[in-house]
Amino acid sequence: MKPRIPLRIGYQYDNWELNLIRLPDRIPENDLYISYLWVGSKVKQFLGFIPHRTELIFYWDSLEAVILEFDNKSEYYYNRMNKALSERFLEFTSETLPDSIVIYKFTTEKIAYWNIYYVPSREIKLIYFANRFAYINRIFE
């Protein structure tokens, strides 16, 4: 069986409202976007990888973006994640920024997946979002 992608973009807030705690909004200039922390008892794995923190961003009541954070992970772990993503999503680009941040960007018709590795701190952020989501650079910062 293929590993699943939890927390599907476009799903309604009502599906998970009892498993969420409101966070300060990442997009304060647009109060239609609301951020939540996943606190459900069931850990949401992403393609078999377990994040230590999961944040969801809703537009009105529709899920627009998910931020999965993985602390203290090796480059090997990051490469395994990219391999799992590339097996599922064939189109991708990669770039290395001057401050030792590596980004693999996978795209589908409706959803983009950015797998970001902060080399000095060994942190990984996997962000997936609707292609129409205009605030990705704010989340990435």
GROMACS elastic network, one bead per residue, 0.5 to 0.9 nm:
[ bonds ]
;  ai    aj funct       b0    kb
    1     4     6  0.87926   500
    2    47     6  0.79471   500
    3    45     6  0.86065   500
    3    46     6  0.75023   500
    3    48     6  0.58820   500
    4    45     6  0.77462   500
    4    46     6  0.65108   500
    4    47     6  0.54303   500
    4    48     6  0.75955   500
    5     8     6  0.70368   500
    5    44     6  0.85629   500
    5    45     6  0.73982   500
    5    46     6  0.52038   500
    5    47     6  0.59277   500
    5    48     6  0.88134   500
    6    44     6  0.61326   500
    6    45     6  0.67907   500
    6    46     6  0.62793   500
    6    47     6  0.85211   500
    7    10     6  0.89215   500
    7    11     6  0.74182   500
    7    44     6  0.78743   500
    7    56     6  0.84589   500
    7    63     6  0.81025   500
    7    66     6  0.76216   500
    8    11     6  0.57627   500
    8    63     6  0.73773   500
    8    64     6  0.89414   500
    8    66     6  0.87610   500
    9    12     6  0.87916   500
    9    62     6  0.76293   500
    9    63     6  0.51276   500
    9    64     6  0.56223   500
    9    65     6  0.67237   500
    9    66     6  0.79567   500
    9   111     6  0.77465   500
    9   128     6  0.81755   500
    9   129     6  0.67192   500
    9   130     6  0.65636   500
   10    58     6  0.88235   500
   10    61     6  0.88274   500
   10    62     6  0.51667   500
   10    64     6  0.63052   500
   10   130     6  0.79840   500
   11    14     6  0.85606   500
   11    15     6  0.73333   500
   11    61     6  0.82180   500
   11    62     6  0.56444   500
   11    63     6  0.54948   500
   11    64     6  0.85924   500
   12    15     6  0.57501   500
   12    16     6  0.79011   500
   12    58     6  0.84377   500
   12    61     6  0.54617   500
   12    63     6  0.62514   500
   13    16     6  0.57921   500
   13    17     6  0.57954   500
   13    58     6  0.72827   500
   13    60     6  0.85371   500
   13    62     6  0.61150   500
   13    63     6  0.68443   500
   14    17     6  0.52379   500
   14    18     6  0.82702   500
   14    61     6  0.76455   500
   15    18     6  0.83298   500
   16    19     6  0.53527   500
   16    20     6  0.66601   500
   16    38     6  0.86217   500
   16    40     6  0.83244   500
   17    20     6  0.54651   500
   17    21     6  0.83069   500
   18    21     6  0.83687   500
   18    39     6  0.86913   500
   18    40     6  0.76458   500
   19    37     6  0.83297   500
   19    38     6  0.59240   500
   19    39     6  0.52043   500
   19    41     6  0.77272   500
   20    36     6  0.57598   500
   20    37     6  0.54768   500
   20    39     6  0.55860   500
   20    40     6  0.69599   500
   20    56     6  0.86726   500
   21    35     6  0.85945   500
   21    36     6  0.53135   500
   21    37     6  0.51724   500
   21    38     6  0.67580   500
   21    39     6  0.69201   500
   22    25     6  0.84023   500
   22    34     6  0.76717   500
   22    35     6  0.61125   500
   22    37     6  0.63653   500
   23    26     6  0.84511   500
   23    34     6  0.78181   500
   23    35     6  0.53390   500
   23    36     6  0.50875   500
   23    37     6  0.64286   500
   23    55     6  0.86747   500
   24    27     6  0.88661   500
   24    28     6  0.83446   500
   24    34     6  0.80867   500
   24    35     6  0.66645   500
   24    36     6  0.82155   500
   25    28     6  0.55605   500
   25    31     6  0.80321   500
   25    33     6  0.72929   500
   25    34     6  0.56767   500
   25    35     6  0.52467   500
   25    36     6  0.83544   500
   25    57     6  0.85645   500
   26    29     6  0.89694   500
   26    33     6  0.81960   500
   26    34     6  0.78304   500
   26    35     6  0.67553   500
   26    57     6  0.84988   500
   26   138     6  0.74082   500
   26   139     6  0.69579   500
   27    30     6  0.58182   500
   27    31     6  0.72757   500
   27    32     6  0.88503   500
   27    33     6  0.65128   500
   27    34     6  0.78050   500
   27    35     6  0.84993   500
   27   135     6  0.75367   500
   27   138     6  0.74970   500
   27   139     6  0.84557   500
   28    31     6  0.60391   500
   28    33     6  0.80371   500
   28    34     6  0.88185   500
   30    33     6  0.61298   500
   30    34     6  0.89136   500
   31    34     6  0.69086   500
   31    59     6  0.88642   500
   32    58     6  0.79775   500
   32    59     6  0.55478   500
   32    60     6  0.54952   500
   33    57     6  0.64737   500
   33    58     6  0.54653   500
   33    60     6  0.64778   500
   33    61     6  0.89357   500
   33    64     6  0.86547   500
   34    56     6  0.82695   500
   34    57     6  0.55792   500
   34    58     6  0.53142   500
   34    59     6  0.65911   500
   34    60     6  0.76490   500
   34    61     6  0.88599   500
   35    55     6  0.68803   500
   35    56     6  0.57055   500
   35    58     6  0.64817   500
   36    54     6  0.85561   500
   36    55     6  0.56286   500
   36    56     6  0.51899   500
   36    57     6  0.63623   500
   36    58     6  0.81411   500
   37    53     6  0.76934   500
   37    54     6  0.60274   500
   37    56     6  0.63594   500
   37    57     6  0.89857   500
   38    43     6  0.88209   500
   38    44     6  0.88251   500
   38    53     6  0.74597   500
   38    54     6  0.54392   500
   38    55     6  0.59975   500
   38    56     6  0.71815   500
   39    42     6  0.84137   500
   39    43     6  0.84926   500
   39    53     6  0.88947   500
   39    54     6  0.83256   500
   40    43     6  0.69123   500
   40    44     6  0.85781   500
   43    50     6  0.73543   500
   43    51     6  0.82504   500
   44    49     6  0.88338   500
   44    50     6  0.69560   500
   44    51     6  0.77445   500
   44    54     6  0.82313   500
   45    48     6  0.54479   500
   45    49     6  0.53372   500
   45    51     6  0.69041   500
   46    49     6  0.51107   500
   46    50     6  0.64782   500
   46    51     6  0.77710   500
   46    68     6  0.84924   500
   47    50     6  0.85800   500
   47    81     6  0.81179   500
   47    84     6  0.69520   500
   47    85     6  0.79701   500
   48    84     6  0.89261   500
   49    70     6  0.89825   500
   49    81     6  0.76154   500
   50    53     6  0.89190   500
   50    68     6  0.87991   500
   50    70     6  0.76888   500
   51    54     6  0.67402   500
   51    68     6  0.57628   500
   51    69     6  0.54211   500
   51    71     6  0.80500   500
   52    68     6  0.76620   500
   52    69     6  0.59584   500
   52    70     6  0.55503   500
   52    71     6  0.69287   500
   53    67     6  0.80835   500
   53    68     6  0.59580   500
   53    69     6  0.51868   500
   53    70     6  0.71406   500
   53    71     6  0.89204   500
   54    66     6  0.71176   500
   54    67     6  0.57437   500
   54    69     6  0.64419   500
   55    65     6  0.83456   500
   55    66     6  0.57456   500
   55    67     6  0.50298   500
   55    68     6  0.65679   500
   55    69     6  0.84778   500
   56    63     6  0.70144   500
   56    64     6  0.78120   500
   56    65     6  0.59518   500
   56    67     6  0.64346   500
   56    68     6  0.88560   500
   57    62     6  0.85167   500
   57    63     6  0.60344   500
   57    64     6  0.57882   500
   57    65     6  0.50858   500
   57    66     6  0.62948   500
   57    67     6  0.83194   500
   58    61     6  0.57821   500
   58    62     6  0.52337   500
   58    64     6  0.52957   500
   58    65     6  0.69863   500
   59    62     6  0.53330   500
   59    63     6  0.63819   500
   59    64     6  0.61359   500
   59    65     6  0.89642   500
   60    63     6  0.83623   500
   63    66     6  0.78716   500
   63   129     6  0.85077   500
   63   130     6  0.86188   500
   64   128     6  0.84818   500
   64   129     6  0.55656   500
   64   130     6  0.55805   500
   64   132     6  0.87678   500
   64   133     6  0.67611   500
   65   127     6  0.70447   500
   65   128     6  0.56686   500
   65   130     6  0.66027   500
   65   133     6  0.77326   500
   65   136     6  0.86892   500
   66   126     6  0.80894   500
   66   127     6  0.56167   500
   66   128     6  0.54141   500
   66   129     6  0.63760   500
   67   125     6  0.66382   500
   67   126     6  0.58969   500
   67   128     6  0.67723   500
   67   129     6  0.87459   500
   67   139     6  0.84600   500
   68   124     6  0.81050   500
   68   125     6  0.56122   500
   68   126     6  0.50702   500
   68   127     6  0.62239   500
   68   128     6  0.85851   500
   69   123     6  0.73609   500
   69   124     6  0.58220   500
   69   126     6  0.65022   500
   69   127     6  0.86219   500
   70    73     6  0.67359   500
   70   122     6  0.87195   500
   70   123     6  0.58649   500
   70   124     6  0.50112   500
   70   125     6  0.63848   500
   70   126     6  0.82386   500
   71   121     6  0.83747   500
   71   122     6  0.67391   500
   71   124     6  0.65104   500
   71   125     6  0.87830   500
   72   121     6  0.70964   500
   72   123     6  0.54995   500
   72   124     6  0.80543   500
   73    76     6  0.80758   500
   73    77     6  0.61057   500
   73    78     6  0.71663   500
   73   121     6  0.88862   500
   73   122     6  0.53282   500
   73   123     6  0.60960   500
   73   124     6  0.70610   500
   74    77     6  0.51876   500
   74    78     6  0.64851   500
   74    79     6  0.87220   500
   74   119     6  0.86730   500
   74   122     6  0.62998   500
   74   123     6  0.84555   500
   75    79     6  0.61119   500
   75    80     6  0.85854   500
   75   117     6  0.79998   500
   75   119     6  0.78406   500
   75   122     6  0.77028   500
   76    79     6  0.50662   500
   76    80     6  0.62288   500
   76    81     6  0.87273   500
   77    80     6  0.50780   500
   77    81     6  0.63775   500
   77    82     6  0.87946   500
   78    81     6  0.51158   500
   78    82     6  0.63590   500
   78    83     6  0.87031   500
   78   115     6  0.82216   500
   78   116     6  0.85820   500
   78   117     6  0.70134   500
   78   124     6  0.72217   500
   79    83     6  0.61139   500
   79    84     6  0.86351   500
   80    83     6  0.50131   500
   80    84     6  0.62708   500
   80    85     6  0.86399   500
   81    84     6  0.51408   500
   81    85     6  0.62203   500
   81    86     6  0.86090   500
   81   115     6  0.81210   500
   82    86     6  0.59590   500
   82    87     6  0.85163   500
   82   104     6  0.73459   500
   82   115     6  0.73468   500
   83    86     6  0.50918   500
   83    87     6  0.61998   500
   83    88     6  0.87878   500
   84    87     6  0.52958   500
   84    88     6  0.66596   500
   84    89     6  0.87394   500
   85    88     6  0.52521   500
   85    89     6  0.58347   500
   85    90     6  0.81897   500
   85   106     6  0.75452   500
   85   113     6  0.85590   500
   86    90     6  0.54124   500
   86    91     6  0.75967   500
   86    92     6  0.75548   500
   86   106     6  0.76238   500
   87    90     6  0.66093   500
   89    92     6  0.75528   500
   89   106     6  0.63826   500
   89   107     6  0.70235   500
   89   108     6  0.70584   500
   90   106     6  0.75754   500
   90   107     6  0.82543   500
   90   108     6  0.86916   500
   91   105     6  0.84025   500
   91   106     6  0.58411   500
   91   107     6  0.60718   500
   91   108     6  0.75464   500
   92   104     6  0.67711   500
   92   105     6  0.52731   500
   92   107     6  0.63506   500
   93   103     6  0.82554   500
   93   104     6  0.58150   500
   93   105     6  0.52583   500
   93   106     6  0.67556   500
   93   107     6  0.88984   500
   94   102     6  0.73821   500
   94   103     6  0.55179   500
   94   105     6  0.60823   500
   94   106     6  0.88077   500
   95   101     6  0.83435   500
   95   102     6  0.59142   500
   95   103     6  0.54154   500
   95   104     6  0.67041   500
   95   105     6  0.85681   500
   96    99     6  0.82456   500
   96   100     6  0.65297   500
   96   101     6  0.56883   500
   96   103     6  0.63574   500
   96   104     6  0.89326   500
   97   100     6  0.57147   500
   97   101     6  0.51827   500
   97   102     6  0.63628   500
   97   103     6  0.80752   500
   98   101     6  0.71390   500
   99   118     6  0.85357   500
   99   119     6  0.86677   500
   99   120     6  0.88102   500
  100   117     6  0.83577   500
  100   118     6  0.65664   500
  100   119     6  0.56738   500
  100   120     6  0.70695   500
  101   116     6  0.68865   500
  101   117     6  0.56425   500
  101   119     6  0.59878   500
  101   120     6  0.83934   500
  102   115     6  0.81422   500
  102   116     6  0.56948   500
  102   117     6  0.50985   500
  102   118     6  0.67272   500
  102   119     6  0.74882   500
  103   114     6  0.65562   500
  103   115     6  0.56234   500
  103   117     6  0.64256   500
  103   118     6  0.89317   500
  104   113     6  0.81013   500
  104   114     6  0.57346   500
  104   115     6  0.51738   500
  104   116     6  0.65686   500
  104   117     6  0.87646   500
  105   112     6  0.70803   500
  105   113     6  0.57646   500
  105   115     6  0.64572   500
  105   116     6  0.85734   500
  106   111     6  0.86065   500
  106   112     6  0.57766   500
  106   114     6  0.63195   500
  106   115     6  0.82095   500
  107   110     6  0.78253   500
  107   111     6  0.61048   500
  107   113     6  0.61864   500
  107   114     6  0.85653   500
  107   131     6  0.84210   500
  108   111     6  0.52903   500
  108   112     6  0.61342   500
  108   113     6  0.84781   500
  108   131     6  0.85427   500
  109   112     6  0.82797   500
  109   131     6  0.79144   500
  110   129     6  0.85947   500
  110   130     6  0.59350   500
  110   131     6  0.55103   500
  110   132     6  0.80512   500
  111   128     6  0.68389   500
  111   129     6  0.55893   500
  111   131     6  0.51470   500
  111   132     6  0.85255   500
  112   127     6  0.81662   500
  112   128     6  0.55302   500
  112   129     6  0.55604   500
  112   130     6  0.64227   500
  112   131     6  0.59144   500
  113   126     6  0.70398   500
  113   127     6  0.57584   500
  113   129     6  0.67123   500
  114   125     6  0.79542   500
  114   126     6  0.56752   500
  114   127     6  0.51686   500
  114   128     6  0.61897   500
  114   129     6  0.87048   500
  115   124     6  0.71594   500
  115   125     6  0.60453   500
  115   127     6  0.64646   500
  115   128     6  0.85123   500
  116   123     6  0.82691   500
  116   124     6  0.55747   500
  116   125     6  0.51331   500
  116   126     6  0.60562   500
  116   127     6  0.80111   500
  116   140     6  0.86302   500
  117   121     6  0.87951   500
  117   122     6  0.69088   500
  117   123     6  0.59622   500
  117   125     6  0.66311   500
  117   126     6  0.86169   500
  118   121     6  0.57894   500
  118   122     6  0.55787   500
  118   123     6  0.52251   500
  118   124     6  0.62324   500
  118   125     6  0.82179   500
  119   123     6  0.70247   500
  119   124     6  0.86164   500
  120   123     6  0.81226   500
  121   124     6  0.89283   500
  125   140     6  0.86695   500
  127   136     6  0.87394   500
  127   139     6  0.85307   500
  127   140     6  0.83371   500
  129   132     6  0.82138   500
  129   133     6  0.65258   500
  129   136     6  0.80420   500
  130   133     6  0.53374   500
  131   134     6  0.80427   500
  133   136     6  0.66625   500
  134   137     6  0.80730   500
  135   138     6  0.54228   500
  135   139     6  0.67257   500
  135   140     6  0.88697   500
  136   139     6  0.51804   500
  136   140     6  0.60832   500
  136   141     6  0.87867   500
  137   141     6  0.62743   500
  138   141     6  0.54958   500
